[in-house]
Amino acid sequence: MPNIPIYSVVAFSGTGKTTLLEKLVIELKSRGLRVAVIKHDAHEFDIDHEGKDSWRFANAGSDVTAVVSDSKAAIIENRRVPLDALISKITDVDIILTEGYKSGEWPKIALRRQASGNPLPLPPEECLAIVTDVPEYSRTPCFSFDDAQGLADFLIEDIK
C-alpha cells in the first residue's frame, strides 16, 4: 500500500460531507498539494450509461473496462474491489481523502450539523478532528463548516 496519508470524512447523510470535501480539496490544491478523493456509495451507482461503448463492454461480461482520453481516464471494475486494493492503485498524490468509511482504519474527521438532529457519528475521542456548527466540549480539535482553511492547516501539520 502506498505511504500516502489518508483521512476519512464521516457523518450521517445530509450533514455536508461532500460540500466540506469540495472546499477542502480546493484549499489543499491552492497550496500545491495533489489530492485524491474516494467516495463510498452505499447504493449501487453507475457511471456507464446504457448504449455507450463502456456499458456495452460491461454488458458483454468485461470484468474491467478502461476509458481513456487525452485529459482523463477511468477504470471501471465490474466486480467487488477491496478498498485497500483501490488505494494501492492511487499514486502521485500527497493526500487521500475519503467520504465515508467510518469503520476504516484511517484518522476520522467527523461532522455534526445541529439542524440534522443527528449526533456525531463517532465518539469525539475516536476523531482526529470535528467539524460542527455547535460547541463540542472535548479535547478533539473543532472547526466550523466554513473553515476549510483552518482544517487544511491542521491536516498539513498532521502530515508533517
Sequence and secondary structure as in RCSB ss.txt:
>XXXX:A:sequence
MPNIPIYSVVAFSGTGKTTLLEKLVIELKSRGLRVAVIKHDAHEFDIDHEGKDSWRFANAGSDVTAVVSDSKAAI
IENRRVPLDALISKITDVDIILTEGYKSGEWPKIALRRQASGNPLPLPPEECLAIVTDVPEYSRTPCFSFDDAQG
LADFLIEDIK
>XXXX:A:secstr
     EEEEE  TTSSHHHHHHHHHHHHHHTT  EEEEE  SS    S TTSHHHHHHHHT SEEEEE SS EEE
EESS   HHHHHHT  S SEEEEE  TTSSS EEEEE GGGT   SS GGG SEEEESS   SSS EE TT HHH
HHHHHHHHH 
